[in-house]
Amino acid sequence: MKRALPVLVLTVAGLVPLWRYEPSHGTTATEPPTTATTPSASASGRVVAGPTVTTEKGDVQVEVTLDGDRISSVRMLKRPDSPQTKGAVPTLIQETLKAQSADVDTVSGATVTSEGYKKSLQAALDEA
């Protein structure tokens, strides 16, 4: 009986954070979209927005600027608001500019966002 009270108190203390936890439900970032360009990017490029891809972490949408057949810049119009996504976006954009395609590696820790990014990017490239 002496152990029952501490066990009960610790159980309740452990459950309180679970009750108070509020997961993000597809919120988009409140800061400006992340962009990157290559040095030869021109202002007269063709801009194509990919579709919004809904993931379990939130919506992802990519906008691509093409200079001829080259990808000159990529911009995230919508992305999940999470620390993993914030860290993954620059890597995804850099790898896209390097590969000049949607065939880029998934960023560890942001797998869901990476997959949504690649789908939106590929759709934008297909449309262009």
Accessible surface in RSA format (square Angstrom, percent):
REM  Atomic radii and reference values for relative SASA: ProtOr
REM  Chains: A
REM  Algorithm: Lee & Richards
REM  Probe-radius: 1.40
REM  Slices: 20
REM RES _ NUM      All-atoms   Total-Side   Main-Chain    Non-polar    All polar
REM                ABS   REL    ABS   REL    ABS   REL    ABS   REL    ABS   REL
RES MET A   1   206.85 107.1 152.53 100.9  54.32 129.3 132.44 112.6  74.41  98.6
RES LYS A   2   193.82  94.6 172.99 106.1  20.83  49.6 125.66 113.1  68.16  72.6
RES ARG A   3   197.96  83.1 196.06  99.9   1.90   4.5  70.22  96.0 127.73  77.4
RES ALA A   4    52.65  48.4  39.89  61.6  12.76  29.0  48.37  68.1   4.28  11.3
RES LEU A   5   122.36  68.1 119.06  85.2   3.30   8.3 121.64  85.4   0.73   2.0
RES PRO A   6    68.10  49.6  62.27  56.8   5.83  21.2  68.10  56.2   0.00   0.0
RES VAL A   7    91.49  60.2  89.28  80.8   2.21   5.3  91.10  79.2   0.39   1.1
RES LEU A   8   108.26  60.3 105.83  75.7   2.42   6.1 108.15  76.0   0.11   0.3
RES VAL A   9    85.82  56.5  81.77  74.0   4.05   9.8  84.83  73.7   0.99   2.7
RES LEU A  10   127.75  71.1 119.56  85.5   8.19  20.6 119.86  84.2   7.89  21.2
RES THR A  11    69.25  49.3  59.40  60.2   9.85  23.5  51.73  69.5  17.51  26.5
RES VAL A  12    68.78  45.3  68.78  62.3   0.00   0.0  68.78  59.8   0.00   0.0
RES ALA A  13    57.01  52.4  40.13  61.9  16.88  38.4  46.93  66.1  10.08  26.7
RES GLY A  14    46.20  57.0   0.00   N/A  46.20  57.0  35.11  96.3  11.09  24.8
RES LEU A  15    66.76  37.2  66.76  47.8   0.00   0.0  66.76  46.9   0.00   0.0
RES VAL A  16    59.98  39.5  59.98  54.3   0.00   0.0  59.98  52.1   0.00   0.0
RES PRO A  17    82.18  59.9  71.77  65.4  10.41  37.8  77.66  64.1   4.53  28.1
RES LEU A  18   124.67  69.4 108.81  77.8  15.86  39.9 108.95  76.5  15.72  42.3
RES TRP A  19   172.80  69.3 140.04  67.8  32.76  76.9 118.73  63.3  54.07  87.7
RES ARG A  20   190.78  80.1 164.13  83.7  26.65  63.5  49.29  67.4 141.49  85.8
RES TYR A  21   152.41  71.2 130.27  74.1  22.14  57.6 101.55  76.3  50.85  62.7
RES GLU A  22   156.46  89.8 132.58 100.3  23.88  56.9  45.29  87.6 111.17  90.8
RES PRO A  23    59.14  43.1  52.50  47.9   6.65  24.2  53.50  44.2   5.64  35.0
RES SER A  24    64.58  54.6  39.97  53.3  24.61  56.7  26.37  56.2  38.21  53.5
RES HIS A  25   151.67  82.9 122.72  85.3  28.95  74.1  92.88  95.7  58.79  68.4
RES GLY A  26    32.14  39.6   0.00   N/A  32.14  39.6  13.49  37.0  18.65  41.8
RES THR A  27    70.05  49.8  62.39  63.3   7.65  18.2  66.33  89.1   3.71   5.6
RES THR A  28    59.63  42.4  50.56  51.3   9.07  21.6  21.33  28.6  38.30  57.9
RES ALA A  29    24.69  22.7   6.60  10.2  18.09  41.1   6.74   9.5  17.95  47.5
RES THR A  30   140.80 100.1 101.65 103.1  39.14  93.3  77.71 104.4  63.09  95.4
RES GLU A  31    83.91  48.2  70.00  53.0  13.91  33.1  28.18  54.5  55.74  45.5
RES PRO A  32   109.52  79.8  96.32  87.8  13.21  48.0 103.25  85.3   6.27  39.0
RES PRO A  33    58.54  42.7  40.21  36.7  18.33  66.6  46.20  38.1  12.34  76.7
RES THR A  34    39.94  28.4  33.98  34.4   5.96  14.2  26.84  36.0  13.10  19.8
RES THR A  35    75.06  53.4  51.64  52.4  23.42  55.8  19.94  26.8  55.12  83.3
RES ALA A  36    33.50  30.8  25.17  38.8   8.33  19.0  33.50  47.2   0.00   0.0
RES THR A  37    87.84  62.5  61.95  62.8  25.89  61.7  32.82  44.1  55.01  83.2
RES THR A  38    23.82  16.9  18.93  19.2   4.89  11.7  18.52  24.9   5.30   8.0
RES PRO A  39   147.69 107.6 105.10  95.8  42.59 154.8 118.92  98.2  28.77 178.8
RES SER A  40    82.23  69.5  61.48  82.0  20.75  47.8  56.39 120.1  25.84  36.2
RES ALA A  41    37.61  34.6  11.65  18.0  25.97  59.1  11.73  16.5  25.89  68.6
RES SER A  42    42.13  35.6  29.97  40.0  12.16  28.0  36.23  77.2   5.90   8.3
RES ALA A  43   118.71 109.1  69.99 108.0  48.72 110.8  82.35 116.0  36.36  96.3
RES SER A  44   104.15  88.0  68.16  91.0  35.99  82.9  56.98 121.3  47.17  66.1
RES GLY A  45    17.41  21.5   0.00   N/A  17.41  21.5   2.58   7.1  14.83  33.2
RES ARG A  46   119.65  50.2 110.09  56.1   9.57  22.8  68.81  94.0  50.84  30.8
RES VAL A  47    86.01  56.6  56.99  51.6  29.02  69.9  56.99  49.5  29.02  78.7
RES VAL A  48    14.04   9.2  10.59   9.6   3.45   8.3  14.04  12.2   0.00   0.0
RES ALA A  49    45.61  41.9  29.85  46.1  15.76  35.8  29.85  42.0  15.76  41.7
RES GLY A  50     1.84   2.3   0.00   N/A   1.84   2.3   0.28   0.8   1.56   3.5
RES PRO A  51    69.28  50.5  57.46  52.4  11.82  43.0  68.55  56.6   0.73   4.5
RES THR A  52    54.02  38.4  28.28  28.7  25.73  61.3  20.67  27.8  33.35  50.4
RES VAL A  53    24.42  16.1  21.11  19.1   3.31   8.0  24.42  21.2   0.00   0.0
RES THR A  54   111.16  79.1  83.51  84.7  27.65  65.9  61.03  82.0  50.13  75.8
RES THR A  55    24.39  17.3   8.60   8.7  15.80  37.6  17.42  23.4   6.97  10.5
RES GLU A  56   148.91  85.5 104.21  78.8  44.70 106.4  43.37  83.9 105.54  86.2
RES LYS A  57   109.10  53.2 103.50  63.5   5.60  13.3  49.77  44.8  59.33  63.2
RES GLY A  58     3.15   3.9   0.00   N/A   3.15   3.9   2.67   7.3   0.48   1.1
RES ASP A  59    38.46  26.9  38.27  38.1   0.19   0.5   0.61   1.4  37.85  37.7
RES VAL A  60     0.00   0.0   0.00   0.0   0.00   0.0   0.00   0.0   0.00   0.0
RES GLN A  61    29.71  16.6  29.71  21.7   0.00   0.0   0.00   0.0  29.71  22.5
RES VAL A  62     0.00   0.0   0.00   0.0   0.00   0.0   0.00   0.0   0.00   0.0
RES GLU A  63    32.57  18.7  31.46  23.8   1.11   2.6   0.34   0.7  32.23  26.3
RES VAL A  64     0.45   0.3   0.45   0.4   0.00   0.0   0.45   0.4   0.00   0.0
RES THR A  65    22.44  16.0  22.44  22.8   0.00   0.0  11.30  15.2  11.14  16.8
RES LEU A  66     9.78   5.4   8.03   5.7   1.75   4.4   8.03   5.6   1.75   4.7
RES ASP A  67    57.82  40.5  49.47  49.2   8.34  19.7   5.25  12.4  52.57  52.4
RES GLY A  68    55.43  68.4   0.00   N/A  55.43  68.4  43.66 119.8  11.76  26.3
RES ASP A  69   144.95 101.5 113.48 112.9  31.47  74.4  39.68  93.4 105.26 105.0
RES ARG A  70   128.96  54.1 128.61  65.6   0.35   0.8  62.73  85.7  66.23  40.1
RES ILE A  71     2.77   1.6   2.35   1.8   0.42   1.0   2.35   1.7   0.42   1.1
RES SER A  72     3.80   3.2   2.99   4.0   0.81   1.9   3.64   7.7   0.16   0.2
RES SER A  73    15.15  12.8  15.11  20.2   0.04   0.1   2.88   6.1  12.27  17.2
RES VAL A  74     0.25   0.2   0.00   0.0   0.25   0.6   0.25   0.2   0.00   0.0
RES ARG A  75    83.28  35.0  83.28  42.5   0.00   0.0  16.79  23.0  66.49  40.3
RES MET A  76     2.29   1.2   0.46   0.3   1.83   4.4   0.46   0.4   1.83   2.4
RES LEU A  77    54.20  30.2  30.40  21.7  23.80  59.8  30.81  21.6  23.39  63.0
RES LYS A  78    74.36  36.3  72.12  44.2   2.25   5.4  38.26  34.4  36.10  38.5
RES ARG A  79     8.16   3.4   7.75   3.9   0.41   1.0   3.54   4.8   4.62   2.8
RES PRO A  80     1.49   1.1   1.44   1.3   0.05   0.2   1.49   1.2   0.00   0.0
RES ASP A  81    60.95  42.7  45.13  44.9  15.82  37.4   1.49   3.5  59.46  59.3
RES SER A  82    25.99  22.0  23.64  31.5   2.35   5.4  22.14  47.2   3.85   5.4
RES PRO A  83   107.92  78.7  95.86  87.4  12.06  43.8  99.05  81.8   8.87  55.1
RES GLN A  84   101.12  56.5  88.64  64.8  12.48  29.7  35.29  75.1  65.83  49.9
RES THR A  85     1.79   1.3   1.79   1.8   0.00   0.0   0.00   0.0   1.79   2.7
RES LYS A  86    96.11  46.9  82.86  50.8  13.25  31.5  39.92  35.9  56.19  59.9
RES GLY A  87    51.31  63.3   0.00   N/A  51.31  63.3  38.40 105.4  12.91  28.9
RES ALA A  88     0.72   0.7   0.00   0.0   0.72   1.6   0.13   0.2   0.59   1.6
RES VAL A  89     1.43   0.9   1.43   1.3   0.00   0.0   1.43   1.2   0.00   0.0
RES PRO A  90    70.26  51.2  63.29  57.7   6.98  25.4  66.98  55.3   3.29  20.4
RES THR A  91    58.81  41.8  57.68  58.5   1.13   2.7  33.30  44.7  25.51  38.6
RES LEU A  92     0.68   0.4   0.58   0.4   0.10   0.3   0.68   0.5   0.00   0.0
RES ILE A  93     0.76   0.4   0.76   0.6   0.00   0.0   0.76   0.5   0.00   0.0
RES GLN A  94   107.73  60.2 104.22  76.2   3.51   8.4  28.53  60.7  79.21  60.1
RES GLU A  95    58.07  33.3  57.93  43.8   0.14   0.3  12.33  23.8  45.75  37.3
RES THR A  96     0.00   0.0   0.00   0.0   0.00   0.0   0.00   0.0   0.00   0.0
RES LEU A  97    22.56  12.6  16.65  11.9   5.92  14.9  16.89  11.9   5.67  15.3
RES LYS A  98   143.95  70.2 111.94  68.7  32.01  76.2  84.53  76.1  59.41  63.3
RES ALA A  99    50.94  46.8  20.73  32.0  30.21  68.7  31.67  44.6  19.28  51.1
RES GLN A 100    50.13  28.0  29.57  21.6  20.56  49.0  28.99  61.7  21.14  16.0
RES SER A 101    37.44  31.6  36.69  49.0   0.75   1.7  32.21  68.6   5.23   7.3
RES ALA A 102     8.16   7.5   3.12   4.8   5.04  11.5   3.62   5.1   4.54  12.0
RES ASP A 103   126.13  88.3 106.14 105.6  19.99  47.3  30.54  71.9  95.58  95.3
RES VAL A 104    10.91   7.2   0.84   0.8  10.07  24.3   6.76   5.9   4.16  11.3
RES ASP A 105   122.94  86.1 113.26 112.7   9.68  22.9  31.54  74.2  91.40  91.2
RES THR A 106    49.20  35.0  27.19  27.6  22.01  52.5  20.16  27.1  29.04  43.9
RES VAL A 107    30.45  20.0  26.15  23.7   4.30  10.4  30.45  26.5   0.00   0.0
RES SER A 108   111.86  94.5  82.23 109.7  29.63  68.2  52.51 111.8  59.35  83.1
RES GLY A 109    56.63  69.8   0.00   N/A  56.63  69.8  37.02 101.6  19.61  43.9
RES ALA A 110     7.12   6.5   0.93   1.4   6.19  14.1   7.12  10.0   0.00   0.0
RES THR A 111    72.76  51.7  69.66  70.6   3.10   7.4  48.83  65.6  23.93  36.2
RES VAL A 112    42.55  28.0  38.25  34.6   4.31  10.4  41.27  35.9   1.29   3.5
RES THR A 113     2.65   1.9   2.65   2.7   0.00   0.0   0.00   0.0   2.65   4.0
RES SER A 114     0.00   0.0   0.00   0.0   0.00   0.0   0.00   0.0   0.00   0.0
RES GLU A 115    70.41  40.4  70.27  53.2   0.14   0.3  31.30  60.5  39.12  31.9
RES GLY A 116     1.35   1.7   0.00   N/A   1.35   1.7   0.83   2.3   0.52   1.2
RES TYR A 117     0.00   0.0   0.00   0.0   0.00   0.0   0.00   0.0   0.00   0.0
RES LYS A 118    43.44  21.2  42.21  25.9   1.23   2.9  19.68  17.7  23.76  25.3
RES LYS A 119   131.27  64.0 121.27  74.4  10.01  23.8  71.63  64.5  59.64  63.5
RES SER A 120     0.00   0.0   0.00   0.0   0.00   0.0   0.00   0.0   0.00   0.0
RES LEU A 121     0.00   0.0   0.00   0.0   0.00   0.0   0.00   0.0   0.00   0.0
RES GLN A 122    79.32  44.4  79.32  58.0   0.00   0.0  36.92  78.6  42.39  32.2
RES ALA A 123    34.65  31.9  25.08  38.7   9.57  21.8  29.89  42.1   4.76  12.6
RES ALA A 124     0.47   0.4   0.00   0.0   0.47   1.1   0.23   0.3   0.24   0.6
RES LEU A 125    38.04  21.2  23.34  16.7  14.70  37.0  23.61  16.6  14.43  38.8
RES ASP A 126   104.79  73.4  72.08  71.7  32.71  77.3  33.06  77.8  71.73  71.5
RES GLU A 127   132.01  75.8  96.92  73.3  35.09  83.5  44.47  86.0  87.54  71.5
RES ALA A 128    47.51  43.7   2.82   4.4  44.69 101.7  19.80  27.9  27.72  73.4
END  Absolute sums over single chains surface
CHAIN  1 A     8118.3       6457.9       1660.4       4760.3       3358.1
END  Absolute sums over all chains
TOTAL          8118.3       6457.9       1660.4       4760.3       3358.1
